[in-house]
Every structure is written in structure tokens, then in C-alpha cells.
Amino acid sequence: MAVQRTNTPMPKPTLPTRVRKDDGLDCEICGARMQERSCKITCRNCGFTRDCSDP
Ligand SMILES: [Zn+2]
């Protein structure tokens, strides 16, 4: 009895590529793009502002 081995490569799960935004942050309130200006990061969507020194 011949055992036929199929060496099928397992498909690798596609991991989502994390794109690092170098010139902006996402608002933690609404998720919109925030704009950094003179150490103040302001959300142009909801107006949320935070200091750039904050983690
Ligand atoms: Zn926002």
C-alpha cells in the first residue's frame, strides 16, 4: 500500500501590516487624524488636544 504524502505548504496567515504614521497621530477619542503643532496635538475632527509630551 503506497502512502502518498502530499507536502502541501501551509498558507501563512496574513498579518495586517502596521503602517506607522510618521507625521501624525490618531485621535484617541474619534480616531481621526491629529495634527501636531508646536508641541500641541490637536484633533481637527473633535477638537481634542493633548500635549506632545504625553505618552
Ligand atoms: Zn478626535
mmCIF file of the protein (N, C-alpha, C, O) and its ligand, coordinates in Angstrom:
data_MODEL
# 
_entry.id   MODEL 
# 
loop_
_entity.id 
_entity.type 
_entity.pdbx_number_of_molecules 
1 polymer     1 
2 non-polymer 1 
# 
_entity_poly.entity_id                      1 
_entity_poly.type                           'polypeptide(L)' 
_entity_poly.nstd_linkage                   no 
_entity_poly.nstd_monomer                   no 
_entity_poly.pdbx_seq_one_letter_code       MAVQRTNTPMPKPTLPTRVRKDDGLDCEICGARMQERSCKITCRNCGFTRDCSDP 
_entity_poly.pdbx_seq_one_letter_code_can   MAVQRTNTPMPKPTLPTRVRKDDGLDCEICGARMQERSCKITCRNCGFTRDCSDP 
_entity_poly.pdbx_strand_id                 A 
# 
loop_
_entity_poly_seq.entity_id 
_entity_poly_seq.num 
_entity_poly_seq.mon_id 
_entity_poly_seq.hetero 
1 1  MET n 
1 2  ALA n 
1 3  VAL n 
1 4  GLN n 
1 5  ARG n 
1 6  THR n 
1 7  ASN n 
1 8  THR n 
1 9  PRO n 
1 10 MET n 
1 11 PRO n 
1 12 LYS n 
1 13 PRO n 
1 14 THR n 
1 15 LEU n 
1 16 PRO n 
1 17 THR n 
1 18 ARG n 
1 19 VAL n 
1 20 ARG n 
1 21 LYS n 
1 22 ASP n 
1 23 ASP n 
1 24 GLY n 
1 25 LEU n 
1 26 ASP n 
1 27 CYS n 
1 28 GLU n 
1 29 ILE n 
1 30 CYS n 
1 31 GLY n 
1 32 ALA n 
1 33 ARG n 
1 34 MET n 
1 35 GLN n 
1 36 GLU n 
1 37 ARG n 
1 38 SER n 
1 39 CYS n 
1 40 LYS n 
1 41 ILE n 
1 42 THR n 
1 43 CYS n 
1 44 ARG n 
1 45 ASN n 
1 46 CYS n 
1 47 GLY n 
1 48 PHE n 
1 49 THR n 
1 50 ARG n 
1 51 ASP n 
1 52 CYS n 
1 53 SER n 
1 54 ASP n 
1 55 PRO n 
# 
loop_
_struct_asym.id 
_struct_asym.entity_id 
A 1 
B 2 
# 
loop_
_chem_comp.id 
_chem_comp.type 
_chem_comp.mon_nstd_flag 
ALA 'L-peptide linking' y 
ARG 'L-peptide linking' y 
ASN 'L-peptide linking' y 
ASP 'L-peptide linking' y 
CYS 'L-peptide linking' y 
GLN 'L-peptide linking' y 
GLU 'L-peptide linking' y 
GLY 'peptide linking'   y 
ILE 'L-peptide linking' y 
LEU 'L-peptide linking' y 
LYS 'L-peptide linking' y 
MET 'L-peptide linking' y 
PHE 'L-peptide linking' y 
PRO 'L-peptide linking' y 
SER 'L-peptide linking' y 
THR 'L-peptide linking' y 
VAL 'L-peptide linking' y 
ZN  non-polymer         . 
# 
_pdbx_entity_nonpoly.entity_id   2 
_pdbx_entity_nonpoly.name        ? 
_pdbx_entity_nonpoly.comp_id     ZN 
# 
_pdbx_nonpoly_scheme.asym_id         B 
_pdbx_nonpoly_scheme.entity_id       2 
_pdbx_nonpoly_scheme.mon_id          ZN 
_pdbx_nonpoly_scheme.ndb_seq_num     1 
_pdbx_nonpoly_scheme.pdb_seq_num     101 
_pdbx_nonpoly_scheme.auth_seq_num    101 
_pdbx_nonpoly_scheme.pdb_mon_id      ZN 
_pdbx_nonpoly_scheme.auth_mon_id     ZN 
_pdbx_nonpoly_scheme.pdb_strand_id   A 
_pdbx_nonpoly_scheme.pdb_ins_code    . 
# 
loop_
_atom_site.group_PDB 
_atom_site.id 
_atom_site.type_symbol 
_atom_site.label_atom_id 
_atom_site.label_alt_id 
_atom_site.label_comp_id 
_atom_site.label_asym_id 
_atom_site.label_entity_id 
_atom_site.label_seq_id 
_atom_site.pdbx_PDB_ins_code 
_atom_site.Cartn_x 
_atom_site.Cartn_y 
_atom_site.Cartn_z 
_atom_site.occupancy 
_atom_site.B_iso_or_equiv 
_atom_site.pdbx_formal_charge 
_atom_site.auth_seq_id 
_atom_site.auth_comp_id 
_atom_site.auth_asym_id 
_atom_site.auth_atom_id 
_atom_site.pdbx_PDB_model_num 
ATOM   1   N  N  . MET A 1 1  ? 0.867   -1.198 0.000  1.00 0.00 ? 1   MET A N  1 
ATOM   2   C  CA . MET A 1 1  ? 0.000   0.000  0.000  1.00 0.00 ? 1   MET A CA 1 
ATOM   3   C  C  . MET A 1 1  ? 0.889   1.229  0.000  1.00 0.00 ? 1   MET A C  1 
ATOM   4   O  O  . MET A 1 1  ? 1.691   1.457  0.906  1.00 0.00 ? 1   MET A O  1 
ATOM   5   N  N  . ALA A 1 2  ? 0.725   1.952  -0.979 1.00 0.00 ? 2   ALA A N  1 
ATOM   6   C  CA . ALA A 1 2  ? 1.569   3.127  -1.120 1.00 0.00 ? 2   ALA A CA 1 
ATOM   7   C  C  . ALA A 1 2  ? 0.926   4.324  -0.435 1.00 0.00 ? 2   ALA A C  1 
ATOM   8   O  O  . ALA A 1 2  ? -0.211  4.713  -0.702 1.00 0.00 ? 2   ALA A O  1 
ATOM   9   N  N  . VAL A 1 3  ? 1.711   4.869  0.444  1.00 0.00 ? 3   VAL A N  1 
ATOM   10  C  CA . VAL A 1 3  ? 1.208   6.052  1.145  1.00 0.00 ? 3   VAL A CA 1 
ATOM   11  C  C  . VAL A 1 3  ? 1.698   7.295  0.404  1.00 0.00 ? 3   VAL A C  1 
ATOM   12  O  O  . VAL A 1 3  ? 2.896   7.549  0.283  1.00 0.00 ? 3   VAL A O  1 
ATOM   13  N  N  . GLN A 1 4  ? 0.779   8.010  -0.055 1.00 0.00 ? 4   GLN A N  1 
ATOM   14  C  CA . GLN A 1 4  ? 1.152   9.204  -0.810 1.00 0.00 ? 4   GLN A CA 1 
ATOM   15  C  C  . GLN A 1 4  ? 1.161   10.418 0.123  1.00 0.00 ? 4   GLN A C  1 
ATOM   16  O  O  . GLN A 1 4  ? 0.154   10.812 0.711  1.00 0.00 ? 4   GLN A O  1 
ATOM   17  N  N  . ARG A 1 5  ? 2.325   10.961 0.211  1.00 0.00 ? 5   ARG A N  1 
ATOM   18  C  CA . ARG A 1 5  ? 2.426   12.125 1.099  1.00 0.00 ? 5   ARG A CA 1 
ATOM   19  C  C  . ARG A 1 5  ? 2.360   13.396 0.264  1.00 0.00 ? 5   ARG A C  1 
ATOM   20  O  O  . ARG A 1 5  ? 3.108   13.598 -0.693 1.00 0.00 ? 5   ARG A O  1 
ATOM   21  N  N  . THR A 1 6  ? 1.473   14.192 0.660  1.00 0.00 ? 6   THR A N  1 
ATOM   22  C  CA . THR A 1 6  ? 1.383   15.476 -0.036 1.00 0.00 ? 6   THR A CA 1 
ATOM   23  C  C  . THR A 1 6  ? 1.983   16.548 0.862  1.00 0.00 ? 6   THR A C  1 
ATOM   24  O  O  . THR A 1 6  ? 1.450   16.901 1.914  1.00 0.00 ? 6   THR A O  1 
ATOM   25  N  N  . ASN A 1 7  ? 3.051   17.018 0.418  1.00 0.00 ? 7   ASN A N  1 
ATOM   26  C  CA . ASN A 1 7  ? 3.735   18.044 1.207  1.00 0.00 ? 7   ASN A CA 1 
ATOM   27  C  C  . ASN A 1 7  ? 3.221   19.424 0.794  1.00 0.00 ? 7   ASN A C  1 
ATOM   28  O  O  . ASN A 1 7  ? 3.906   20.217 0.149  1.00 0.00 ? 7   ASN A O  1 
ATOM   29  N  N  . THR A 1 8  ? 2.010   19.653 1.195  1.00 0.00 ? 8   THR A N  1 
ATOM   30  C  CA . THR A 1 8  ? 1.423   20.936 0.822  1.00 0.00 ? 8   THR A CA 1 
ATOM   31  C  C  . THR A 1 8  ? 1.825   22.000 1.846  1.00 0.00 ? 8   THR A C  1 
ATOM   32  O  O  . THR A 1 8  ? 1.590   21.841 3.044  1.00 0.00 ? 8   THR A O  1 
ATOM   33  N  N  . PRO A 1 9  ? 2.402   23.029 1.387  1.00 0.00 ? 9   PRO A N  1 
ATOM   34  C  CA . PRO A 1 9  ? 2.778   24.101 2.326  1.00 0.00 ? 9   PRO A CA 1 
ATOM   35  C  C  . PRO A 1 9  ? 1.550   24.777 2.918  1.00 0.00 ? 9   PRO A C  1 
ATOM   36  O  O  . PRO A 1 9  ? 0.586   25.110 2.227  1.00 0.00 ? 9   PRO A O  1 
ATOM   37  N  N  . MET A 1 10 ? 1.632   24.960 4.208  1.00 0.00 ? 10  MET A N  1 
ATOM   38  C  CA . MET A 1 10 ? 0.513   25.612 4.876  1.00 0.00 ? 10  MET A CA 1 
ATOM   39  C  C  . MET A 1 10 ? 0.500   27.101 4.529  1.00 0.00 ? 10  MET A C  1 
ATOM   40  O  O  . MET A 1 10 ? 1.534   27.768 4.561  1.00 0.00 ? 10  MET A O  1 
ATOM   41  N  N  . PRO A 1 11 ? -0.650  27.590 4.209  1.00 0.00 ? 11  PRO A N  1 
ATOM   42  C  CA . PRO A 1 11 ? -0.736  29.029 3.921  1.00 0.00 ? 11  PRO A CA 1 
ATOM   43  C  C  . PRO A 1 11 ? -0.530  29.848 5.174  1.00 0.00 ? 11  PRO A C  1 
ATOM   44  O  O  . PRO A 1 11 ? -1.189  29.643 6.193  1.00 0.00 ? 11  PRO A O  1 
ATOM   45  N  N  . LYS A 1 12 ? 0.363   30.745 5.079  1.00 0.00 ? 12  LYS A N  1 
ATOM   46  C  CA . LYS A 1 12 ? 0.635   31.581 6.247  1.00 0.00 ? 12  LYS A CA 1 
ATOM   47  C  C  . LYS A 1 12 ? -0.481  32.590 6.456  1.00 0.00 ? 12  LYS A C  1 
ATOM   48  O  O  . LYS A 1 12 ? -0.967  33.201 5.504  1.00 0.00 ? 12  LYS A O  1 
ATOM   49  N  N  . PRO A 1 13 ? -0.876  32.757 7.689  1.00 0.00 ? 13  PRO A N  1 
ATOM   50  C  CA . PRO A 1 13 ? -1.898  33.773 7.958  1.00 0.00 ? 13  PRO A CA 1 
ATOM   51  C  C  . PRO A 1 13 ? -1.363  35.163 7.675  1.00 0.00 ? 13  PRO A C  1 
ATOM   52  O  O  . PRO A 1 13 ? -0.263  35.545 8.075  1.00 0.00 ? 13  PRO A O  1 
ATOM   53  N  N  . THR A 1 14 ? -2.176  35.872 6.987  1.00 0.00 ? 14  THR A N  1 
ATOM   54  C  CA . THR A 1 14 ? -1.731  37.206 6.608  1.00 0.00 ? 14  THR A CA 1 
ATOM   55  C  C  . THR A 1 14 ? -1.926  38.172 7.768  1.00 0.00 ? 14  THR A C  1 
ATOM   56  O  O  . THR A 1 14 ? -3.046  38.451 8.195  1.00 0.00 ? 14  THR A O  1 
ATOM   57  N  N  . LEU A 1 15 ? -0.837  38.653 8.246  1.00 0.00 ? 15  LEU A N  1 
ATOM   58  C  CA . LEU A 1 15 ? -0.920  39.612 9.341  1.00 0.00 ? 15  LEU A CA 1 
ATOM   59  C  C  . LEU A 1 15 ? -1.086  41.014 8.781  1.00 0.00 ? 15  LEU A C  1 
ATOM   60  O  O  . LEU A 1 15 ? -0.461  41.387 7.788  1.00 0.00 ? 15  LEU A O  1 
ATOM   61  N  N  . PRO A 1 16 ? -1.918  41.760 9.423  1.00 0.00 ? 16  PRO A N  1 
ATOM   62  C  CA . PRO A 1 16 ? -2.092  43.137 8.957  1.00 0.00 ? 16  PRO A CA 1 
ATOM   63  C  C  . PRO A 1 16 ? -0.813  43.941 9.146  1.00 0.00 ? 16  PRO A C  1 
ATOM   64  O  O  . PRO A 1 16 ? -0.189  43.939 10.207 1.00 0.00 ? 16  PRO A O  1 
ATOM   65  N  N  . THR A 1 17 ? -0.473  44.594 8.121  1.00 0.00 ? 17  THR A N  1 
ATOM   66  C  CA . THR A 1 17 ? 0.755   45.372 8.177  1.00 0.00 ? 17  THR A CA 1 
ATOM   67  C  C  . THR A 1 17 ? 0.510   46.672 8.924  1.00 0.00 ? 17  THR A C  1 
ATOM   68  O  O  . THR A 1 17 ? -0.379  47.457 8.595  1.00 0.00 ? 17  THR A O  1 
ATOM   69  N  N  . ARG A 1 18 ? 1.315   46.859 9.915  1.00 0.00 ? 18  ARG A N  1 
ATOM   70  C  CA . ARG A 1 18 ? 1.169   48.092 10.684 1.00 0.00 ? 18  ARG A CA 1 
ATOM   71  C  C  . ARG A 1 18 ? 1.916   49.220 9.993  1.00 0.00 ? 18  ARG A C  1 
ATOM   72  O  O  . ARG A 1 18 ? 3.133   49.192 9.813  1.00 0.00 ? 18  ARG A O  1 
ATOM   73  N  N  . VAL A 1 19 ? 1.152   50.175 9.630  1.00 0.00 ? 19  VAL A N  1 
ATOM   74  C  CA . VAL A 1 19 ? 1.763   51.321 8.982  1.00 0.00 ? 19  VAL A CA 1 
ATOM   75  C  C  . VAL A 1 19 ? 1.974   52.412 10.021 1.00 0.00 ? 19  VAL A C  1 
ATOM   76  O  O  . VAL A 1 19 ? 1.026   52.945 10.600 1.00 0.00 ? 19  VAL A O  1 
ATOM   77  N  N  . ARG A 1 20 ? 3.189   52.713 10.228 1.00 0.00 ? 20  ARG A N  1 
ATOM   78  C  CA . ARG A 1 20 ? 3.484   53.732 11.223 1.00 0.00 ? 20  ARG A CA 1 
ATOM   79  C  C  . ARG A 1 20 ? 3.396   55.106 10.586 1.00 0.00 ? 20  ARG A C  1 
ATOM   80  O  O  . ARG A 1 20 ? 4.058   55.411 9.593  1.00 0.00 ? 20  ARG A O  1 
ATOM   81  N  N  . LYS A 1 21 ? 2.570   55.902 11.183 1.00 0.00 ? 21  LYS A N  1 
ATOM   82  C  CA . LYS A 1 21 ? 2.444   57.264 10.664 1.00 0.00 ? 21  LYS A CA 1 
ATOM   83  C  C  . LYS A 1 21 ? 3.517   58.121 11.300 1.00 0.00 ? 21  LYS A C  1 
ATOM   84  O  O  . LYS A 1 21 ? 3.621   58.240 12.521 1.00 0.00 ? 21  LYS A O  1 
ATOM   85  N  N  . ASP A 1 22 ? 4.278   58.687 10.460 1.00 0.00 ? 22  ASP A N  1 
ATOM   86  C  CA . ASP A 1 22 ? 5.419   59.432 10.986 1.00 0.00 ? 22  ASP A CA 1 
ATOM   87  C  C  . ASP A 1 22 ? 5.087   60.884 11.236 1.00 0.00 ? 22  ASP A C  1 
ATOM   88  O  O  . ASP A 1 22 ? 5.819   61.577 11.941 1.00 0.00 ? 22  ASP A O  1 
ATOM   89  N  N  . ASP A 1 23 ? 4.016   61.342 10.680 1.00 0.00 ? 23  ASP A N  1 
ATOM   90  C  CA . ASP A 1 23 ? 3.754   62.770 10.799 1.00 0.00 ? 23  ASP A CA 1 
ATOM   91  C  C  . ASP A 1 23 ? 2.410   63.045 11.461 1.00 0.00 ? 23  ASP A C  1 
ATOM   92  O  O  . ASP A 1 23 ? 1.845   64.130 11.323 1.00 0.00 ? 23  ASP A O  1 
ATOM   93  N  N  . GLY A 1 24 ? 1.917   62.063 12.169 1.00 0.00 ? 24  GLY A N  1 
ATOM   94  C  CA . GLY A 1 24 ? 0.626   62.324 12.792 1.00 0.00 ? 24  GLY A CA 1 
ATOM   95  C  C  . GLY A 1 24 ? 0.214   61.229 13.736 1.00 0.00 ? 24  GLY A C  1 
ATOM   96  O  O  . GLY A 1 24 ? 0.822   60.160 13.784 1.00 0.00 ? 24  GLY A O  1 
ATOM   97  N  N  . LEU A 1 25 ? -0.806  61.505 14.471 1.00 0.00 ? 25  LEU A N  1 
ATOM   98  C  CA . LEU A 1 25 ? -1.336  60.530 15.407 1.00 0.00 ? 25  LEU A CA 1 
ATOM   99  C  C  . LEU A 1 25 ? -2.832  60.407 15.196 1.00 0.00 ? 25  LEU A C  1 
ATOM   100 O  O  . LEU A 1 25 ? -3.480  61.276 14.613 1.00 0.00 ? 25  LEU A O  1 
ATOM   101 N  N  . ASP A 1 26 ? -3.348  59.318 15.681 1.00 0.00 ? 26  ASP A N  1 
ATOM   102 C  CA . ASP A 1 26 ? -4.785  59.151 15.596 1.00 0.00 ? 26  ASP A CA 1 
ATOM   103 C  C  . ASP A 1 26 ? -5.421  59.608 16.899 1.00 0.00 ? 26  ASP A C  1 
ATOM   104 O  O  . ASP A 1 26 ? -4.927  59.311 17.987 1.00 0.00 ? 26  ASP A O  1 
ATOM   105 N  N  . CYS A 1 27 ? -6.495  60.315 16.772 1.00 0.00 ? 27  CYS A N  1 
ATOM   106 C  CA . CYS A 1 27 ? -7.202  60.796 17.949 1.00 0.00 ? 27  CYS A CA 1 
ATOM   107 C  C  . CYS A 1 27 ? -7.713  59.615 18.747 1.00 0.00 ? 27  CYS A C  1 
ATOM   108 O  O  . CYS A 1 27 ? -8.302  58.680 18.204 1.00 0.00 ? 27  CYS A O  1 
ATOM   109 N  N  . GLU A 1 28 ? -7.478  59.676 20.038 1.00 0.00 ? 28  GLU A N  1 
ATOM   110 C  CA . GLU A 1 28 ? -7.936  58.566 20.875 1.00 0.00 ? 28  GLU A CA 1 
ATOM   111 C  C  . GLU A 1 28 ? -9.422  58.676 21.173 1.00 0.00 ? 28  GLU A C  1 
ATOM   112 O  O  . GLU A 1 28 ? -10.010 57.754 21.738 1.00 0.00 ? 28  GLU A O  1 
ATOM   113 N  N  . ILE A 1 29 ? -10.023 59.772 20.805 1.00 0.00 ? 29  ILE A N  1 
ATOM   114 C  CA . ILE A 1 29 ? -11.445 59.963 21.023 1.00 0.00 ? 29  ILE A CA 1 
ATOM   115 C  C  . ILE A 1 29 ? -12.247 59.494 19.811 1.00 0.00 ? 29  ILE A C  1 
ATOM   116 O  O  . ILE A 1 29 ? -13.157 58.672 19.920 1.00 0.00 ? 29  ILE A O  1 
ATOM   117 N  N  . CYS A 1 30 ? -11.889 60.030 18.680 1.00 0.00 ? 30  CYS A N  1 
ATOM   118 C  CA . CYS A 1 30 ? -12.693 59.722 17.499 1.00 0.00 ? 30  CYS A CA 1 
ATOM   119 C  C  . CYS A 1 30 ? -11.907 58.956 16.441 1.00 0.00 ? 30  CYS A C  1 
ATOM   120 O  O  . CYS A 1 30 ? -12.479 58.440 15.480 1.00 0.00 ? 30  CYS A O  1 
ATOM   121 N  N  . GLY A 1 31 ? -10.601 58.887 16.626 1.00 0.00 ? 31  GLY A N  1 
ATOM   122 C  CA . GLY A 1 31 ? -9.793  58.104 15.693 1.00 0.00 ? 31  GLY A CA 1 
ATOM   123 C  C  . GLY A 1 31 ? -9.398  58.847 14.443 1.00 0.00 ? 31  GLY A C  1 
ATOM   124 O  O  . GLY A 1 31 ? -8.809  58.273 13.527 1.00 0.00 ? 31  GLY A O  1 
ATOM   125 N  N  . ALA A 1 32 ? -9.716  60.104 14.404 1.00 0.00 ? 32  ALA A N  1 
ATOM   126 C  CA . ALA A 1 32 ? -9.364  60.885 13.229 1.00 0.00 ? 32  ALA A CA 1 
ATOM   127 C  C  . ALA A 1 32 ? -7.890  61.289 13.287 1.00 0.00 ? 32  ALA A C  1 
ATOM   128 O  O  . ALA A 1 32 ? -7.215  61.128 14.304 1.00 0.00 ? 32  ALA A O  1 
ATOM   129 N  N  . ARG A 1 33 ? -7.439  61.798 12.203 1.00 0.00 ? 33  ARG A N  1 
ATOM   130 C  CA . ARG A 1 33 ? -6.058  62.217 12.129 1.00 0.00 ? 33  ARG A CA 1 
ATOM   131 C  C  . ARG A 1 33 ? -5.856  63.479 12.946 1.00 0.00 ? 33  ARG A C  1 
ATOM   132 O  O  . ARG A 1 33 ? -6.634  64.430 12.874 1.00 0.00 ? 33  ARG A O  1 
ATOM   133 N  N  . MET A 1 34 ? -4.775  63.455 13.733 1.00 0.00 ? 34  MET A N  1 
ATOM   134 C  CA . MET A 1 34 ? -4.484  64.622 14.541 1.00 0.00 ? 34  MET A CA 1 
ATOM   135 C  C  . MET A 1 34 ? -3.326  65.376 13.944 1.00 0.00 ? 34  MET A C  1 
ATOM   136 O  O  . MET A 1 34 ? -2.501  64.825 13.216 1.00 0.00 ? 34  MET A O  1 
ATOM   137 N  N  . GLN A 1 35 ? -3.285  66.631 14.263 1.00 0.00 ? 35  GLN A N  1 
ATOM   138 C  CA . GLN A 1 35 ? -2.248  67.472 13.712 1.00 0.00 ? 35  GLN A CA 1 
ATOM   139 C  C  . GLN A 1 35 ? -1.383  68.019 14.834 1.00 0.00 ? 35  GLN A C  1 
ATOM   140 O  O  . GLN A 1 35 ? -1.878  68.594 15.803 1.00 0.00 ? 35  GLN A O  1 
ATOM   141 N  N  . GLU A 1 36 ? -0.112  67.831 14.683 1.00 0.00 ? 36  GLU A N  1 
ATOM   142 C  CA . GLU A 1 36 ? 0.805   68.313 15.697 1.00 0.00 ? 36  GLU A CA 1 
ATOM   143 C  C  . GLU A 1 36 ? 1.317   69.687 15.315 1.00 0.00 ? 36  GLU A C  1 
ATOM   144 O  O  . GLU A 1 36 ? 1.753   69.941 14.192 1.00 0.00 ? 36  GLU A O  1 
ATOM   145 N  N  . ARG A 1 37 ? 1.242   70.540 16.288 1.00 0.00 ? 37  ARG A N  1 
ATOM   146 C  CA . ARG A 1 37 ? 1.689   71.906 16.012 1.00 0.00 ? 37  ARG A CA 1 
ATOM   147 C  C  . ARG A 1 37 ? 2.259   72.498 17.288 1.00 0.00 ? 37  ARG A C  1 
ATOM   148 O  O  . ARG A 1 37 ? 1.553   72.657 18.284 1.00 0.00 ? 37  ARG A O  1 
ATOM   149 N  N  . SER A 1 38 ? 3.497   72.809 17.249 1.00 0.00 ? 38  SER A N  1 
ATOM   150 C  CA . SER A 1 38 ? 4.206   73.406 18.372 1.00 0.00 ? 38  SER A CA 1 
ATOM   151 C  C  . SER A 1 38 ? 3.914   72.669 19.671 1.00 0.00 ? 38  SER A C  1 
ATOM   152 O  O  . SER A 1 38 ? 3.458   73.249 20.656 1.00 0.00 ? 38  SER A O  1 
ATOM   153 N  N  . CYS A 1 39 ? 4.185   71.412 19.638 1.00 0.00 ? 39  CYS A N  1 
ATOM   154 C  CA . CYS A 1 39 ? 4.048   70.543 20.813 1.00 0.00 ? 39  CYS A CA 1 
ATOM   155 C  C  . CYS A 1 39 ? 2.609   70.424 21.281 1.00 0.00 ? 39  CYS A C  1 
ATOM   156 O  O  . CYS A 1 39 ? 2.356   70.051 22.427 1.00 0.00 ? 39  CYS A O  1 
ATOM   157 N  N  . LYS A 1 40 ? 1.689   70.731 20.426 1.00 0.00 ? 40  LYS A N  1 
ATOM   158 C  CA . LYS A 1 40 ? 0.279   70.530 20.749 1.00 0.00 ? 40  LYS A CA 1 
ATOM   159 C  C  . LYS A 1 40 ? -0.337  69.695 19.646 1.00 0.00 ? 40  LYS A C  1 
ATOM   160 O  O  . LYS A 1 40 ? -0.309  70.053 18.469 1.00 0.00 ? 40  LYS A O  1 
ATOM   161 N  N  . ILE A 1 41 ? -0.892  68.578 20.062 1.00 0.00 ? 41  ILE A N  1 
ATOM   162 C  CA . ILE A 1 41 ? -1.519  67.716 19.075 1.00 0.00 ? 41  ILE A CA 1 
ATOM   163 C  C  . ILE A 1 41 ? -3.019  67.925 19.145 1.00 0.00 ? 41  ILE A C  1 
ATOM   164 O  O  . ILE A 1 41 ? -3.648  67.655 20.168 1.00 0.00 ? 41  ILE A O  1 
ATOM   165 N  N  . THR A 1 42 ? -3.570  68.394 18.081 1.00 0.00 ? 42  THR A N  1 
ATOM   166 C  CA . THR A 1 42 ? -4.981  68.740 18.060 1.00 0.00 ? 42  THR A CA 1 
ATOM   167 C  C  . THR A 1 42 ? -5.711  67.878 17.034 1.00 0.00 ? 42  THR A C  1 
ATOM   168 O  O  . THR A 1 42 ? -5.250  67.685 15.909 1.00 0.00 ? 42  THR A O  1 
ATOM   169 N  N  . CYS A 1 43 ? -6.843  67.378 17.453 1.00 0.00 ? 43  CYS A N  1 
ATOM   170 C  CA . CYS A 1 43 ? -7.701  66.648 16.526 1.00 0.00 ? 43  CYS A CA 1 
ATOM   171 C  C  . CYS A 1 43 ? -8.540  67.660 15.764 1.00 0.00 ? 43  CYS A C  1 
ATOM   172 O  O  . CYS A 1 43 ? -9.205  68.513 16.351 1.00 0.00 ? 43  CYS A O  1 
ATOM   173 N  N  . ARG A 1 44 ? -8.497  67.549 14.482 1.00 0.00 ? 44  ARG A N  1 
ATOM   174 C  CA . ARG A 1 44 ? -9.240  68.504 13.669 1.00 0.00 ? 44  ARG A CA 1 
ATOM   175 C  C  . ARG A 1 44 ? -10.696 68.089 13.540 1.00 0.00 ? 44  ARG A C  1 
ATOM   176 O  O  . ARG A 1 44 ? -11.528 68.817 12.998 1.00 0.00 ? 44  ARG A O  1 
ATOM   177 N  N  . ASN A 1 45 ? -10.970 66.930 14.038 1.00 0.00 ? 45  ASN A N  1 
ATOM   178 C  CA . ASN A 1 45 ? -12.350 66.439 13.911 1.00 0.00 ? 45  ASN A CA 1 
ATOM   179 C  C  . ASN A 1 45 ? -13.189 66.788 15.135 1.00 0.00 ? 45  ASN A C  1 
ATOM   180 O  O  . ASN A 1 45 ? -14.280 67.348 15.026 1.00 0.00 ? 45  ASN A O  1 
ATOM   181 N  N  . CYS A 1 46 ? -12.648 66.441 16.305 1.00 0.00 ? 46  CYS A N  1 
ATOM   182 C  CA . CYS A 1 46 ? -13.444 66.657 17.519 1.00 0.00 ? 46  CYS A CA 1 
ATOM   183 C  C  . CYS A 1 46 ? -12.845 67.739 18.408 1.00 0.00 ? 46  CYS A C  1 
ATOM   184 O  O  . CYS A 1 46 ? -13.466 68.175 19.377 1.00 0.00 ? 46  CYS A O  1 
ATOM   185 N  N  . GLY A 1 47 ? -11.649 68.162 18.075 1.00 0.00 ? 47  GLY A N  1 
ATOM   186 C  CA . GLY A 1 47 ? -11.071 69.267 18.838 1.00 0.00 ? 47  GLY A CA 1 
ATOM   187 C  C  . GLY A 1 47 ? -10.285 68.822 20.051 1.00 0.00 ? 47  GLY A C  1 
ATOM   188 O  O  . GLY A 1 47 ? -9.858  69.652 20.853 1.00 0.00 ? 47  GLY A O  1 
ATOM   189 N  N  . PHE A 1 48 ? -10.090 67.545 20.196 1.00 0.00 ? 48  PHE A N  1 
ATOM   190 C  CA . PHE A 1 48 ? -9.336  67.043 21.325 1.00 0.00 ? 48  PHE A CA 1 
ATOM   191 C  C  . PHE A 1 48 ? -7.872  67.450 21.189 1.00 0.00 ? 48  PHE A C  1 
ATOM   192 O  O  . PHE A 1 48 ? -7.250  67.293 20.138 1.00 0.00 ? 48  PHE A O  1 
ATOM   193 N  N  . THR A 1 49 ? -7.351  67.977 22.286 1.00 0.00 ? 49  THR A N  1 
ATOM   194 C  CA . THR A 1 49 ? -5.988  68.459 22.255 1.00 0.00 ? 49  THR A CA 1 
ATOM   195 C  C  . THR A 1 49 ? -5.175  67.804 23.347 1.00 0.00 ? 49  THR A C  1 
ATOM   196 O  O  . THR A 1 49 ? -5.658  67.602 24.462 1.00 0.00 ? 49  THR A O  1 
ATOM   197 N  N  . ARG A 1 50 ? -3.976  67.484 23.032 1.00 0.00 ? 50  ARG A N  1 
ATOM   198 C  CA . ARG A 1 50 ? -3.099  66.949 24.058 1.00 0.00 ? 50  ARG A CA 1 
ATOM   199 C  C  . ARG A 1 50 ? -1.672  67.383 23.782 1.00 0.00 ? 50  ARG A C  1 
ATOM   200 O  O  . ARG A 1 50 ? -1.294  67.737 22.665 1.00 0.00 ? 50  ARG A O  1 
ATOM   201 N  N  . ASP A 1 51 ? -0.911  67.338 24.843 1.00 0.00 ? 51  ASP A N  1 
ATOM   202 C  CA . ASP A 1 51 ? 0.468   67.767 24.723 1.00 0.00 ? 51  ASP A CA 1 
ATOM   203 C  C  . ASP A 1 51 ? 1.305   66.654 24.148 1.00 0.00 ? 51  ASP A C  1 
ATOM   204 O  O  . ASP A 1 51 ? 1.055   65.474 24.394 1.00 0.00 ? 51  ASP A O  1 
ATOM   205 N  N  . CYS A 1 52 ? 2.302   67.042 23.380 1.00 0.00 ? 52  CYS A N  1 
ATOM   206 C  CA . CYS A 1 52 ? 3.096   66.028 22.698 1.00 0.00 ? 52  CYS A CA 1 
ATOM   207 C  C  . CYS A 1 52 ? 4.001   65.279 23.676 1.00 0.00 ? 52  CYS A C  1 
ATOM   208 O  O  . CYS A 1 52 ? 4.556   64.232 23.343 1.00 0.00 ? 52  CYS A O  1 
ATOM   209 N  N  . SER A 1 53 ? 4.141   65.819 24.875 1.00 0.00 ? 53  SER A N  1 
ATOM   210 C  CA . SER A 1 53 ? 4.981   65.138 25.862 1.00 0.00 ? 53  SER A CA 1 
ATOM   211 C  C  . SER A 1 53 ? 4.227   64.032 26.566 1.00 0.00 ? 53  SER A C  1 
ATOM   212 O  O  . SER A 1 53 ? 4.816   63.203 27.260 1.00 0.00 ? 53  SER A O  1 
ATOM   213 N  N  . ASP A 1 54 ? 2.915   64.028 26.380 1.00 0.00 ? 54  ASP A N  1 
ATOM   214 C  CA . ASP A 1 54 ? 2.131   62.958 26.975 1.00 0.00 ? 54  ASP A CA 1 
ATOM   215 C  C  . ASP A 1 54 ? 2.411   61.644 26.238 1.00 0.00 ? 54  ASP A C  1 
ATOM   216 O  O  . ASP A 1 54 ? 2.635   61.628 25.028 1.00 0.00 ? 54  ASP A O  1 
ATOM   217 N  N  . PRO A 1 55 ? 2.393   60.578 26.974 1.00 0.00 ? 55  PRO A N  1 
ATOM   218 C  CA . PRO A 1 55 ? 2.628   59.290 26.329 1.00 0.00 ? 55  PRO A CA 1 
ATOM   219 C  C  . PRO A 1 55 ? 1.481   58.878 25.437 1.00 0.00 ? 55  PRO A C  1 
ATOM   220 O  O  . PRO A 1 55 ? 1.529   57.813 24.821 1.00 0.00 ? 55  PRO A O  1 
HETATM 221 ZN ZN . ZN  B 2 .  ? -10.901 63.455 17.627 1.00 0.00 2 101 ZN  A ZN 1 
# 
